[in-house]
Amino acid sequence: MLVMGLLGRPESPQQAETGGLTLIALAVIPLAAARGLLRRRSWSRGPALITQIIALPVVWTLLRSHGVLIPAGIVLAVVSLTALFQLVRPATIEALGIRRPGSAPTD
């Protein structure tokens, strides 16, 4: 979309460019969150949670479809729900250095 907006002749160049930039941002945010989780950065948990929550309506849509999309929905559901579970576990919260409300700071 971005390339077509810049080099081609779309009906609405501005809409094509905006759509292309949005798709790039939607690809970069989960990758940045994954990298942050690998490096145990506390900021990365929020974008990772949002990414998995956004996947749930996609799962629902795939599971309500027909044919080969149903197994894809099952796989995405397992991956998304597993990731959500892992992101809210106390061990993950502790590993990322996130303090819980009401807990005393450790020195």
Residue pairs with C-beta under 8 A, 6 or more apart in sequence:
1 16
1 17
1 19
1 20
1 23
2 16
2 17
2 19
2 20
2 21
2 23
2 24
3 20
4 10
4 16
4 20
5 13
5 14
5 15
5 16
5 17
5 18
5 19
5 20
6 13
6 17
8 16
10 16
29 47
29 51
30 47
30 48
30 51
32 44
32 47
33 44
33 46
33 47
33 48
33 51
34 44
34 48
35 44
36 43
36 44
36 47
36 48
37 44
37 45
37 48
37 96
40 95
40 96
40 97
41 96
42 96
42 97
42 98
44 96
45 87
45 92
45 93
45 96
45 98
48 83
48 87
49 84
49 87
49 88
52 80
52 81
52 83
52 84
52 87
53 84
55 76
55 79
55 80
56 80
58 73
58 76
59 73
59 76
59 77
59 80
60 73
61 73
62 69
62 70
62 72
62 73
62 76
63 70
63 73
63 74
63 77
65 73
86 92
93 100
99 105
